[in-house]
Amino acid sequence: MPEDRSELQVLADDCAADARMYARTMSDIARGESFDATLPMCLLALSQVLLMGARLGAIEDVVPAERFEPDAGPDVELDHLRAGLLATFEGLDDYADVTDPVLDPTPTSGSLVGDLVEIAAALSHGLSHHERGGLDEALWWWQFSYLSGWGERAAMALRVVQSLVSHVRLDADPEVVAEAEFDALHR
């Protein structure tokens, strides 16, 4: 764990900024404002929160002074986010998954939208602690929920989005790609 309070404050503030960025990006994607940028924006947002989680996973466990979680207020309503993401990722939501790649590699299925919303919910819960000044609670929540849930969901969602980006970029008709390359080189 970071040595002093100032290091914890910096880490908490960095995590809060990453949580806000993720929420903004998912909201933008759900509104369908930049359809062509949806996959790249999603790829970047997931990568950034996985970096946040990796930082939290690499430090000692954060243990708040109190052995109970103070009420952070009502959970953020995410139905509008889910509905918008379902519309955006229509036909791309379901993917193949495994229960646990180490202990139980049983094939199962996953939901990209479900993952994206689960991540948003966990990050916003920690953000509510941070915004009311609960530094230890925010860090504890983000770390615990990363290790127990949203980290795995973010890793799978990133894999799905990266796969989608690859298919979009590499599965194109060779003639169309050749024409685009020709046009780009002869402008």
CYANA upper distance limits for C-alpha pairs under 8 A (distance plus 0.5 A):
  1 MET  CA     59 ILE  CA      5.18
  1 MET  CA     60 GLU  CA      4.95
  1 MET  CA     61 ASP  CA      7.43
  1 MET  CA     62 VAL  CA      7.60
  2 PRO  CA      7 GLU  CA      6.21
  2 PRO  CA      8 LEU  CA      6.59
  2 PRO  CA     59 ILE  CA      7.77
  3 GLU  CA      7 GLU  CA      7.20
  3 GLU  CA      8 LEU  CA      8.37
  4 ASP  CA      8 LEU  CA      7.02
  5 ARG  CA      9 GLN  CA      6.50
  6 SER  CA     10 VAL  CA      6.71
  7 GLU  CA     11 LEU  CA      6.70
  8 LEU  CA     12 ALA  CA      6.50
  8 LEU  CA    135 LEU  CA      8.35
  9 GLN  CA     13 ASP  CA      6.51
  9 GLN  CA    135 LEU  CA      7.51
 10 VAL  CA     14 ASP  CA      6.54
 11 LEU  CA     15 CYS  CA      6.62
 12 ALA  CA     16 ALA  CA      6.57
 12 ALA  CA    130 HIS  CA      7.92
 12 ALA  CA    135 LEU  CA      6.96
 12 ALA  CA    138 ALA  CA      7.71
 12 ALA  CA    139 LEU  CA      6.63
 13 ASP  CA     17 ALA  CA      6.67
 14 ASP  CA     18 ASP  CA      6.76
 15 CYS  CA     19 ALA  CA      6.57
 15 CYS  CA     52 MET  CA      6.62
 16 ALA  CA     20 ARG  CA      6.64
 16 ALA  CA    127 LEU  CA      6.38
 16 ALA  CA    130 HIS  CA      7.56
 17 ALA  CA     21 MET  CA      6.63
 18 ASP  CA     22 TYR  CA      6.64
 18 ASP  CA     48 GLN  CA      7.42
 18 ASP  CA     49 VAL  CA      6.73
 18 ASP  CA     52 MET  CA      7.54
 19 ALA  CA     23 ALA  CA      6.75
 19 ALA  CA     49 VAL  CA      7.68
 19 ALA  CA    120 ALA  CA      8.32
 19 ALA  CA    123 LEU  CA      6.00
 19 ALA  CA    124 SER  CA      7.35
 19 ALA  CA    127 LEU  CA      7.41
 20 ARG  CA     24 ARG  CA      6.65
 20 ARG  CA    124 SER  CA      8.46
 20 ARG  CA    127 LEU  CA      8.40
 21 MET  CA     25 THR  CA      6.53
 21 MET  CA     45 ALA  CA      7.86
 22 TYR  CA     26 MET  CA      6.59
 22 TYR  CA     45 ALA  CA      6.01
 22 TYR  CA     46 LEU  CA      8.06
 22 TYR  CA     49 VAL  CA      7.66
 22 TYR  CA    120 ALA  CA      7.75
 23 ALA  CA     27 SER  CA      6.60
 23 ALA  CA    120 ALA  CA      6.70
 23 ALA  CA    124 SER  CA      8.34
 24 ARG  CA     28 ASP  CA      6.64
 25 THR  CA     29 ILE  CA      6.66
 25 THR  CA     41 MET  CA      7.42
 25 THR  CA     42 CYS  CA      7.81
 25 THR  CA     45 ALA  CA      7.28
 26 MET  CA     30 ALA  CA      6.49
 26 MET  CA     42 CYS  CA      7.87
 26 MET  CA     81 LEU  CA      7.92
 26 MET  CA     85 LEU  CA      8.40
 26 MET  CA    116 LEU  CA      8.33
 27 SER  CA     31 ARG  CA      6.70
 27 SER  CA     81 LEU  CA      6.84
 28 ASP  CA     32 GLY  CA      6.99
 28 ASP  CA     33 GLU  CA      6.65
 28 ASP  CA     34 SER  CA      8.22
 29 ILE  CA     33 GLU  CA      7.11
 29 ILE  CA     34 SER  CA      7.62
 29 ILE  CA     35 PHE  CA      7.98
 29 ILE  CA     38 THR  CA      6.33
 29 ILE  CA     41 MET  CA      8.33
 29 ILE  CA     42 CYS  CA      8.26
 29 ILE  CA     84 GLY  CA      8.24
 29 ILE  CA     85 LEU  CA      7.42
 29 ILE  CA     88 THR  CA      7.84
 30 ALA  CA     81 LEU  CA      6.40
 30 ALA  CA     82 ARG  CA      8.22
 30 ALA  CA     83 ALA  CA      8.10
 30 ALA  CA     84 GLY  CA      4.60
 30 ALA  CA     85 LEU  CA      5.12
 30 ALA  CA     87 ALA  CA      8.17
 30 ALA  CA     88 THR  CA      6.90
 31 ARG  CA     84 GLY  CA      6.56
 32 GLY  CA     38 THR  CA      8.32
 32 GLY  CA     84 GLY  CA      8.12
 32 GLY  CA     88 THR  CA      7.08
 34 SER  CA     38 THR  CA      6.76
 37 ALA  CA     41 MET  CA      6.34
 38 THR  CA     42 CYS  CA      6.55
 39 LEU  CA     43 LEU  CA      6.49
 39 LEU  CA    161 VAL  CA      7.01
 39 LEU  CA    164 LEU  CA      8.09
 39 LEU  CA    165 VAL  CA      6.93
 40 PRO  CA     44 LEU  CA      6.70
 40 PRO  CA    165 VAL  CA      7.95
 41 MET  CA     45 ALA  CA      6.63
 42 CYS  CA     46 LEU  CA      6.56
 42 CYS  CA    161 VAL  CA      7.70
 43 LEU  CA     47 SER  CA      6.63
 43 LEU  CA    158 LEU  CA      6.78
 43 LEU  CA    161 VAL  CA      6.62
 43 LEU  CA    162 GLN  CA      7.13
 44 LEU  CA     48 GLN  CA      6.61
 45 ALA  CA     49 VAL  CA      6.85
 46 LEU  CA     50 LEU  CA      6.59
 46 LEU  CA    154 ALA  CA      6.73
 46 LEU  CA    155 ALA  CA      8.41
 46 LEU  CA    157 ALA  CA      8.04
 46 LEU  CA    158 LEU  CA      6.43
 47 SER  CA     51 LEU  CA      6.76
 47 SER  CA    158 LEU  CA      7.50
 48 GLN  CA     52 MET  CA      6.84
 49 VAL  CA     53 GLY  CA      6.59
 49 VAL  CA    154 ALA  CA      8.36
 50 LEU  CA     54 ALA  CA      6.47
 50 LEU  CA    151 GLY  CA      7.23
 50 LEU  CA    154 ALA  CA      7.19
 50 LEU  CA    155 ALA  CA      7.70
 51 LEU  CA     55 ARG  CA      6.75
 52 MET  CA     56 LEU  CA      6.96
 53 GLY  CA     57 GLY  CA      6.47
 53 GLY  CA    142 TRP  CA      8.13
 53 GLY  CA    143 GLN  CA      7.41
 53 GLY  CA    146 TYR  CA      6.40
 53 GLY  CA    151 GLY  CA      7.07
 54 ALA  CA     58 ALA  CA      6.51
 55 ARG  CA     59 ILE  CA      7.25
 56 LEU  CA    139 LEU  CA      8.43
 56 LEU  CA    142 TRP  CA      8.12
 56 LEU  CA    143 GLN  CA      5.85
 56 LEU  CA    146 TYR  CA      8.43
 57 GLY  CA    143 GLN  CA      6.98
 57 GLY  CA    146 TYR  CA      8.14
 57 GLY  CA    147 LEU  CA      7.46
 61 ASP  CA    140 TRP  CA      8.04
 61 ASP  CA    143 GLN  CA      8.09
 62 VAL  CA    136 ASP  CA      7.49
 62 VAL  CA    139 LEU  CA      7.08
 62 VAL  CA    140 TRP  CA      5.59
 62 VAL  CA    143 GLN  CA      7.89
 63 VAL  CA    136 ASP  CA      7.60
 63 VAL  CA    140 TRP  CA      6.80
 64 PRO  CA    136 ASP  CA      5.62
 64 PRO  CA    137 GLU  CA      6.44
 64 PRO  CA    140 TRP  CA      7.28
 65 ALA  CA    136 ASP  CA      8.25
 69 GLU  CA    137 GLU  CA      7.39
 70 PRO  CA    137 GLU  CA      8.39
 72 ALA  CA    125 HIS  CA      7.67
 72 ALA  CA    128 SER  CA      6.24
 72 ALA  CA    129 HIS  CA      5.98
 72 ALA  CA    132 ARG  CA      8.36
 73 GLY  CA    128 SER  CA      7.90
 75 ASP  CA    121 ALA  CA      8.25
 75 ASP  CA    124 SER  CA      8.40
 75 ASP  CA    125 HIS  CA      7.18
 76 VAL  CA    121 ALA  CA      7.59
 76 VAL  CA    124 SER  CA      7.40
 76 VAL  CA    125 HIS  CA      8.15
 78 LEU  CA     82 ARG  CA      6.72
 78 LEU  CA    117 VAL  CA      7.70
 78 LEU  CA    121 ALA  CA      7.96
 79 ASP  CA     83 ALA  CA      6.62
 80 HIS  CA     84 GLY  CA      6.61
 81 LEU  CA     85 LEU  CA      6.55
 81 LEU  CA    117 VAL  CA      7.73
 82 ARG  CA     86 LEU  CA      6.50
 82 ARG  CA    113 VAL  CA      7.18
 82 ARG  CA    114 GLY  CA      8.09
 82 ARG  CA    117 VAL  CA      6.82
 83 ALA  CA     87 ALA  CA      6.82
 84 GLY  CA     88 THR  CA      6.69
 85 LEU  CA     89 PHE  CA      6.42
 85 LEU  CA    113 VAL  CA      6.57
 86 LEU  CA     90 GLU  CA      6.14
 86 LEU  CA     93 ASP  CA      7.80
 86 LEU  CA    113 VAL  CA      6.75
 89 PHE  CA     93 ASP  CA      6.25
 89 PHE  CA    113 VAL  CA      7.94
 92 LEU  CA    112 LEU  CA      8.25
 93 ASP  CA    111 SER  CA      5.79
 93 ASP  CA    112 LEU  CA      5.44
 93 ASP  CA    113 VAL  CA      6.52
 94 ASP  CA    109 SER  CA      7.27
 94 ASP  CA    110 GLY  CA      6.16
 94 ASP  CA    111 SER  CA      5.25
 94 ASP  CA    112 LEU  CA      6.87
 95 TYR  CA    109 SER  CA      6.10
 95 TYR  CA    110 GLY  CA      5.64
 95 TYR  CA    111 SER  CA      6.78
 95 TYR  CA    112 LEU  CA      7.79
 95 TYR  CA    160 VAL  CA      7.90
 96 ALA  CA    107 PRO  CA      7.65
 96 ALA  CA    108 THR  CA      6.63
 96 ALA  CA    109 SER  CA      5.06
 96 ALA  CA    110 GLY  CA      6.55
 97 ASP  CA    107 PRO  CA      6.43
 97 ASP  CA    108 THR  CA      5.58
 97 ASP  CA    109 SER  CA      5.41
 97 ASP  CA    110 GLY  CA      6.23
 97 ASP  CA    156 MET  CA      8.39
 98 VAL  CA    104 ASP  CA      8.00
 98 VAL  CA    105 PRO  CA      5.74
 98 VAL  CA    106 THR  CA      5.85
 98 VAL  CA    107 PRO  CA      4.99
 98 VAL  CA    108 THR  CA      5.68
 98 VAL  CA    109 SER  CA      7.73
 99 THR  CA    104 ASP  CA      6.23
 99 THR  CA    105 PRO  CA      6.20
 99 THR  CA    106 THR  CA      5.99
 99 THR  CA    107 PRO  CA      6.99
 99 THR  CA    108 THR  CA      6.77
100 ASP  CA    104 ASP  CA      5.17
100 ASP  CA    105 PRO  CA      5.81
100 ASP  CA    106 THR  CA      7.85
101 PRO  CA    105 PRO  CA      5.35
110 GLY  CA    114 GLY  CA      8.35
110 GLY  CA    115 ASP  CA      8.42
111 SER  CA    115 ASP  CA      6.62
112 LEU  CA    116 LEU  CA      6.70
112 LEU  CA    157 ALA  CA      6.22
112 LEU  CA    160 VAL  CA      7.89
113 VAL  CA    117 VAL  CA      6.62
114 GLY  CA    118 GLU  CA      6.53
115 ASP  CA    119 ILE  CA      6.69
115 ASP  CA    150 TRP  CA      8.15
115 ASP  CA    153 ARG  CA      5.83
115 ASP  CA    154 ALA  CA      7.23
115 ASP  CA    157 ALA  CA      6.88
116 LEU  CA    120 ALA  CA      6.82
116 LEU  CA    153 ARG  CA      8.28
116 LEU  CA    154 ALA  CA      7.79
116 LEU  CA    157 ALA  CA      7.63
117 VAL  CA    121 ALA  CA      6.64
118 GLU  CA    122 ALA  CA      6.80
118 GLU  CA    150 TRP  CA      7.12
118 GLU  CA    153 ARG  CA      8.29
119 ILE  CA    123 LEU  CA      6.60
119 ILE  CA    150 TRP  CA      5.67
119 ILE  CA    153 ARG  CA      7.75
119 ILE  CA    154 ALA  CA      7.37
120 ALA  CA    124 SER  CA      6.46
121 ALA  CA    125 HIS  CA      6.68
122 ALA  CA    126 GLY  CA      7.04
122 ALA  CA    142 TRP  CA      7.68
122 ALA  CA    145 SER  CA      7.13
122 ALA  CA    150 TRP  CA      7.48
123 LEU  CA    127 LEU  CA      6.57
123 LEU  CA    142 TRP  CA      7.12
124 SER  CA    128 SER  CA      6.64
125 HIS  CA    129 HIS  CA      7.29
125 HIS  CA    141 TRP  CA      8.25
126 GLY  CA    130 HIS  CA      6.83
126 GLY  CA    137 GLU  CA      7.90
126 GLY  CA    138 ALA  CA      5.02
126 GLY  CA    139 LEU  CA      7.67
126 GLY  CA    141 TRP  CA      6.09
126 GLY  CA    142 TRP  CA      6.21
127 LEU  CA    131 GLU  CA      6.53
127 LEU  CA    138 ALA  CA      6.99
128 SER  CA    132 ARG  CA      6.90
128 SER  CA    138 ALA  CA      8.20
129 HIS  CA    133 GLY  CA      6.95
129 HIS  CA    134 GLY  CA      5.40
129 HIS  CA    135 LEU  CA      7.53
129 HIS  CA    137 GLU  CA      6.65
129 HIS  CA    138 ALA  CA      5.50
130 HIS  CA    134 GLY  CA      5.57
130 HIS  CA    135 LEU  CA      5.97
130 HIS  CA    137 GLU  CA      8.05
130 HIS  CA    138 ALA  CA      5.71
134 GLY  CA    138 ALA  CA      6.47
135 LEU  CA    139 LEU  CA      6.73
136 ASP  CA    140 TRP  CA      6.38
137 GLU  CA    141 TRP  CA      6.42
138 ALA  CA    142 TRP  CA      6.59
139 LEU  CA    143 GLN  CA      6.45
140 TRP  CA    144 PHE  CA      6.37
141 TRP  CA    145 SER  CA      6.30
142 TRP  CA    146 TYR  CA      6.34
143 GLN  CA    147 LEU  CA      6.75
144 PHE  CA    148 SER  CA      6.52
145 SER  CA    149 GLY  CA      5.87
145 SER  CA    150 TRP  CA      6.52
145 SER  CA    151 GLY  CA      7.99
146 TYR  CA    150 TRP  CA      5.45
146 TYR  CA    151 GLY  CA      4.91
146 TYR  CA    152 GLU  CA      8.05
147 LEU  CA    151 GLY  CA      6.48
147 LEU  CA    152 GLU  CA      8.17
148 SER  CA    152 GLU  CA      8.32
149 GLY  CA    153 ARG  CA      6.97
150 TRP  CA    154 ALA  CA      6.31
151 GLY  CA    155 ALA  CA      6.66
152 GLU  CA    156 MET  CA      6.77
153 ARG  CA    157 ALA  CA      6.50
154 ALA  CA    158 LEU  CA      6.41
155 ALA  CA    159 ARG  CA      6.73
156 MET  CA    160 VAL  CA      6.72
157 ALA  CA    161 VAL  CA      6.58
158 LEU  CA    162 GLN  CA      6.37
159 ARG  CA    163 SER  CA      6.56
160 VAL  CA    164 LEU  CA      6.72
161 VAL  CA    165 VAL  CA      6.63
162 GLN  CA    166 SER  CA      6.63
163 SER  CA    167 HIS  CA      6.69
164 LEU  CA    168 VAL  CA      6.63
165 VAL  CA    169 ARG  CA      6.59
166 SER  CA    170 LEU  CA      6.15
166 SER  CA    171 ASP  CA      8.13
167 HIS  CA    171 ASP  CA      5.56
167 HIS  CA    172 ALA  CA      8.37
168 VAL  CA    172 ALA  CA      7.27
172 ALA  CA    176 VAL  CA      7.61
172 ALA  CA    177 VAL  CA      7.15
173 ASP  CA    177 VAL  CA      6.83
174 PRO  CA    178 ALA  CA      6.56
175 GLU  CA    179 GLU  CA      6.66
176 VAL  CA    180 ALA  CA      6.67
177 VAL  CA    181 GLU  CA      6.61
178 ALA  CA    182 PHE  CA      6.57
179 GLU  CA    183 ASP  CA      6.57
180 ALA  CA    184 ALA  CA      6.56
181 GLU  CA    185 LEU  CA      6.64
182 PHE  CA    186 HIS  CA      6.60
183 ASP  CA    187 ARG  CA      6.65
